[in-house]
Each structure stands twice: as structure tokens, then as C-alpha cells.
Amino acid sequence: MAGHGIAYVELYAKDKQRTAQYLVSALGFDCVADSVAPDRSSLLLRQGTASLVVTSGPATWGFLDAHGDGIADIALHCTDVTATAERAQRAGARDVGSARGNPILAGAGGMTHTLLPAGHTRTGRPGGHRWARLPQSPAPAMPAAPVARLAGVTTGVKATDLHDCVRLYEEGFG
């Protein structure tokens, strides 16, 4: 009933292209798809099973003004999405909407968490976007220690919010 893995991480950035270029050149990600909507533009980056979405545009400006470039959403795979959402809300998460029927919960530091059923997508692309596959680019030079999967994420939390943040992740997401 708890979250049991990271499906993808979405970063909001003032300069989507520059951020993606850094992740490709420094960490060996491959830019595989693009998505453009009236209020945002995203690039999907992948290395192994690790997926990052880099997004910019007017829909990101509030987050960027408050927090700067950073992690806006950590999508979690869940065995039972409804039970995990209820458990997380009892632990302090707030329901802030849904994307394609999947609940989105407010977490610490302005982050959200999209809860997805295990094996949520057959395409391997995060939902809520109209992805256009990009032409295969030359393979980037692999870093010394390539990213195999996203097993954890580090983000800043105010000291005054730390107790509530730990409670949410321990009790809410297991």
C-alpha cells in the first residue's frame, strides 16, 4: 500500500535546454522526447530506467519564483494508489489534483508527488504530456558511474518543516 519506487522526477528550470544539455553531457542522459503545451514545454531524458522530465514555461513560474530551479514532482509507483493517497493524506499530504486520474499530493518544499500504479505506462513516458519522440542523437559519452535507476532524491527542506516531511515519507509513503 506504500510507494515502492520512483517512476520519474520532474525538474522545473528557467532554461529547459541548458538544464537538459547539462544532464546529457555531465551525467550521460539521453534526450528521447519533447512535449509542448500552451503553458509549458518539457524534455524527457532517460538513462537506463531512470527518467527525468525537464520543464519550463509560464506554468512553472510560481514554483521557480519561490524555489528556483529544482525538483517539482517525484512520481511514485504504488501497489495500491488509493490506499497510498489516503495514507499520505493522514500523514499530512494535501490533495492538489490529479493527472489522468492519478492523484497529485503536495509534499515538502513546494514539491508534489504524482502517485502511479505499478507498471503505469507501456510507452515508458510520463502521462499528462503529448510526447513527440526525438530523432536518435549520437550516444553521449558515459560518465564514470552511470545512473542505473532513480533510487533516491535529495532536496532542501526548511528545518522547521523537517519533522513533518519525515513523517510524510515514513508514515505516508512507507
C-alpha positions in Angstrom: 0.0 0.0 0.0 3.0 2.3 0.1 5.1 3.9 -2.6 7.7 1.4 -3.8 9.8 3.2 -6.4 10.4 6.4 -8.3 8.7 6.4 -11.7 10.2 9.7 -12.8 11.4 13.1 -11.4 10.2 16.4 -12.9 12.5 19.4 -12.7 11.3 22.9 -13.3 14.0 25.1 -14.8 14.2 28.6 -16.1 16.2 27.3 -19.1 15.0 23.9 -20.1 17.5 23.5 -22.9 20.6 24.4 -20.9 19.5 22.2 -18.0 18.8 19.2 -20.3 22.2 19.8 -22.1 24.0 19.7 -18.7 22.2 16.4 -17.7 23.1 14.9 -21.1 26.7 16.0 -21.1 27.6 15.6 -17.4 25.5 12.6 -16.4 25.0 10.7 -19.6 21.3 11.0 -20.0 19.7 10.8 -23.5 17.1 13.2 -24.6 14.3 11.0 -26.0 11.1 13.0 -26.4 9.7 16.6 -26.4 6.3 17.9 -25.3 4.9 21.3 -25.9 1.7 22.7 -24.4 0.4 26.3 -24.2 1.8 26.9 -20.7 4.8 24.6 -20.6 7.5 22.8 -22.6 9.2 19.6 -21.4 12.0 17.3 -22.4 12.1 13.7 -21.4 15.6 12.4 -20.5 16.5 8.8 -19.9 19.4 6.7 -18.8 18.7 3.0 -18.2 15.3 3.0 -16.3 15.9 6.5 -14.8 13.6 9.1 -16.3 13.8 12.9 -15.8 11.4 15.4 -17.2 12.8 19.0 -17.5 10.0 21.6 -17.8 9.9 25.3 -18.3 7.2 27.9 -19.2 4.6 30.0 -17.6 3.1 27.1 -15.6 6.4 26.8 -13.8 7.0 30.4 -12.9 5.3 30.4 -9.4 7.5 27.4 -8.4 10.6 29.0 -9.8 10.0 32.3 -8.1 9.6 30.6 -4.8 12.2 27.9 -5.0 14.5 28.4 -8.1 15.4 25.6 -10.5 14.7 22.3 -8.8 12.6 19.2 -8.3 8.9 20.0 -8.7 7.4 16.5 -8.8 8.5 13.0 -7.7 6.2 10.4 -9.3 6.0 7.2 -7.2 4.9 3.7 -8.3 2.4 2.4 -5.8 0.9 -1.1 -5.4 -2.4 0.5 -4.4 -2.7 4.1 -5.4 -5.9 4.9 -3.5 -4.6 3.4 -0.2 -1.3 5.2 -0.6 -3.0 8.5 -1.2 -5.3 8.1 1.8 -2.3 7.0 4.0 -0.2 10.0 2.8 -3.1 12.4 3.5 -3.4 11.1 7.0 0.3 11.8 7.4 -0.1 15.4 6.3 -0.1 15.4 2.5 -2.7 17.6 0.7 -4.6 16.5 -2.4 -3.8 19.1 -5.1 -5.5 17.5 -8.0 -4.9 14.7 -10.5 -3.2 14.0 -13.8 -5.0 11.5 -16.0 -6.8 10.1 -12.9 -3.7 9.7 -10.8 -3.7 11.7 -7.6 -1.2 14.5 -7.0 -0.2 15.3 -3.4 1.6 18.3 -2.1 4.8 17.4 -0.3 7.6 19.4 1.3 9.3 22.4 -0.1 6.8 23.1 -2.9 7.2 19.6 -4.3 4.3 17.4 -5.4 4.1 13.6 -5.7 2.1 12.0 -8.5 1.0 8.5 -7.5 1.0 6.0 -10.3 0.0 2.3 -10.3 3.0 -0.1 -10.7 3.6 -0.6 -14.4 1.6 2.6 -15.2 2.8 3.1 -18.7 3.6 0.8 -21.6 5.4 3.6 -23.5 7.8 4.4 -20.6 6.8 8.1 -21.0 5.2 10.0 -18.1 1.5 10.7 -18.7 -0.1 14.1 -18.9 2.1 15.1 -21.9 1.8 14.8 -25.6 5.3 13.4 -26.2 6.9 13.5 -29.6 9.9 11.1 -30.0 13.1 12.9 -30.9 15.4 11.7 -33.5 18.1 9.4 -32.0 21.1 11.5 -31.2 24.6 10.2 -31.0 25.2 8.3 -27.8 26.5 10.7 -25.1 29.8 10.0 -23.5 29.0 7.9 -20.5 30.1 9.2 -17.1 32.3 7.1 -14.9 29.3 6.0 -12.8 26.2 6.0 -15.0 22.7 6.3 -13.4 21.0 2.9 -13.4 17.7 4.0 -11.8 16.4 6.7 -9.6 16.5 5.1 -6.1 16.5 8.4 -4.1 16.4 12.1 -4.5 18.0 14.9 -2.3 16.2 18.2 -1.9 16.2 21.1 0.5 13.6 21.3 3.3 13.4 24.1 5.9 14.5 22.9 9.3 11.0 23.9 10.7 9.4 21.6 8.1 11.8 18.6 8.6 9.7 16.7 11.2 6.5 16.9 9.1 8.5 15.9 6.0 10.0 12.9 7.6 6.5 11.9 9.0 5.0 12.2 5.5 7.7 9.9 3.9 7.8 7.4 6.7 4.0 7.1 7.5 2.5 8.3 4.2 4.7 6.6 1.6 6.3 3.9 3.7 
